[in-house]
Amino acid sequence: MMQKPASRTAPALLAEMAARYPDAEFIVDGDTRLTYAGFGDTVRRYAKGLHALGMLRGGRMAILMDNRHEWLLAYFAGMSLGVEVVALNTWATPTELAYQIRDAGVELLVAEDRLRDKALDDVLAGILAADSGIACLDRTITVDGAVRESRIPFGALPDLGSAVTDDDLAANTASGGDTACILYTSGSTSLPKGVPLLHHGLIDNMWSIGERMHLSPDDRLWLAVSMFWSFSCVNALFTVMTHGGTVVLQHHFDAGEALRLIEQERCTVFYGLP
């Protein structure tokens, strides 16, 4: 019988699972394979980079990218600092993104250089055309793409945080009642609403779901559901994580690639829409 995690925050849960299952695979993204311990160590280095950029407890950062391991590194690095992470919809229009960024008070954006068939430059230009007062785009962290004056390469964050100490991180530790992430509703009946989700809820509710699914550390989740939905970055992710399982990422849904991944990675858990 599995033991329920004692942790009350997402970063504490990561540390607890890394102590229980240090060498077990946590994230699989193509050729990138991260164990629980390896992922935890990497998150810590990226959190120090965010700290060096001024992200502290109670701050807000947004993520705009497909299902890649960098999404999860940014997510946990932010939460490790007590930062509230805003998950932006990669299908949203620039006007919709501008509204959400303004409404959430985002201070820093982490995005990939291409969003499906759109260049990030075009998306950012559209956001600024909709709301020229959004300042956080002046220092966007980008995954892939050319290095530019206004862009910070995601891979440079560990070096940026080299002078940040473990004590600096500890001073920004979140509590169970703090907001972990903010997810926006679809806006089908009105403007989208930002829904804050608390750290302890990510653990308690998802642990119970995993128990009803009879999950174990041997289970492997195929995950193509977009991370910006709670069904993915909260429900699926933490249901598997609280049980020490593995998350196999697919950047965006393609039926043939899904079948290949499921067979190759011997996935046992399905999260998807009808």
Secondary structure as the mmCIF struct_conf table of DSSP 4:
data_model
#
loop_
_struct_conf.conf_type_id
_struct_conf.id
_struct_conf.beg_label_comp_id
_struct_conf.beg_label_asym_id
_struct_conf.beg_label_seq_id
_struct_conf.end_label_comp_id
_struct_conf.end_label_asym_id
_struct_conf.end_label_seq_id
HELX_LH_PP_P HELX_LH_PP_P1 MET A 2 PRO A 5
BEND BEND1 ARG A 8 THR A 9
HELX_RH_AL_P HELX_RH_AL_P1 ALA A 10 ARG A 20
BEND BEND2 TYR A 21 TYR A 21
TURN_TY1_P TURN_TY1_P1 PRO A 22 ASP A 23
BEND BEND3 ALA A 24 ALA A 24
STRN STRN1 GLU A 25 ASP A 29
TURN_TY1_P TURN_TY1_P2 GLY A 30 ASP A 31
STRN STRN2 THR A 32 THR A 35
HELX_RH_AL_P HELX_RH_AL_P2 TYR A 36 ALA A 52
TURN_TY1_P TURN_TY1_P3 LEU A 53 GLY A 54
TURN_TY1_P TURN_TY1_P4 ARG A 57 GLY A 58
STRN STRN3 ARG A 60 LEU A 64
BEND BEND4 ASN A 67 ASN A 67
HELX_RH_AL_P HELX_RH_AL_P3 HIS A 69 SER A 80
TURN_TY1_P TURN_TY1_P5 LEU A 81 GLY A 82
HELX_LH_PP_P HELX_LH_PP_P2 VAL A 83 VAL A 83
STRN STRN4 GLU A 84 ALA A 87
TURN_TY1_P TURN_TY1_P6 THR A 90 TRP A 91
BEND BEND5 ALA A 92 ALA A 92
HELX_RH_AL_P HELX_RH_AL_P4 PRO A 94 ALA A 104
TURN_TY1_P TURN_TY1_P7 GLY A 105 GLY A 105
STRN STRN5 LEU A 108 GLU A 112
BEND BEND6 ASP A 113 ASP A 113
STRN STRN6 ARG A 114 LEU A 115
TURN_TY1_P TURN_TY1_P8 ARG A 116 ASP A 117
STRN STRN7 LYS A 118 ALA A 119
HELX_RH_AL_P HELX_RH_AL_P5 LEU A 120 ALA A 130
TURN_TY1_P TURN_TY1_P9 SER A 132 GLY A 133
HELX_RH_3T_P HELX_RH_3T_P1 CYS A 136 ARG A 139
STRN STRN8 THR A 140 VAL A 143
BEND BEND7 ASP A 144 GLY A 145
TURN_TY1_P TURN_TY1_P10 GLU A 149 SER A 150
STRN STRN9 ARG A 151 PRO A 153
HELX_RH_3T_P HELX_RH_3T_P2 PHE A 154 ALA A 156
HELX_RH_AL_P HELX_RH_AL_P6 LEU A 157 LEU A 160
TURN_TY1_P TURN_TY1_P11 GLY A 161 ALA A 163
HELX_RH_AL_P HELX_RH_AL_P7 ASP A 166 ALA A 170
TURN_TY1_P TURN_TY1_P12 ALA A 171 ASN A 172
TURN_TY1_P TURN_TY1_P13 GLY A 176 GLY A 177
BEND BEND8 ASP A 178 ASP A 178
STRN STRN10 THR A 179 TYR A 184
BEND BEND9 SER A 188 LEU A 191
STRN STRN11 GLY A 194 LEU A 198
HELX_RH_AL_P HELX_RH_AL_P8 HIS A 199 ARG A 212
TURN_TY1_P TURN_TY1_P14 MET A 213 HIS A 214
TURN_TY1_P TURN_TY1_P15 PRO A 217 ASP A 218
STRN STRN12 ARG A 220 LEU A 223
BEND BEND10 VAL A 225 VAL A 225
TURN_TY1_P TURN_TY1_P16 MET A 227 PHE A 228
BEND BEND11 TRP A 229 TRP A 229
HELX_RH_AL_P HELX_RH_AL_P9 SER A 230 SER A 230
HELX_RH_PI_P HELX_RH_PI_P1 PHE A 231 ALA A 236
HELX_RH_AL_P HELX_RH_AL_P10 LEU A 237 MET A 241
TURN_TY1_P TURN_TY1_P17 THR A 242 GLY A 244
STRN STRN13 THR A 246 LEU A 249
BEND BEND12 HIS A 251 HIS A 252
HELX_RH_AL_P HELX_RH_AL_P11 ALA A 255 GLN A 264
TURN_TY1_P TURN_TY1_P18 GLU A 265 ARG A 266
STRN STRN14 VAL A 269 PHE A 270
#
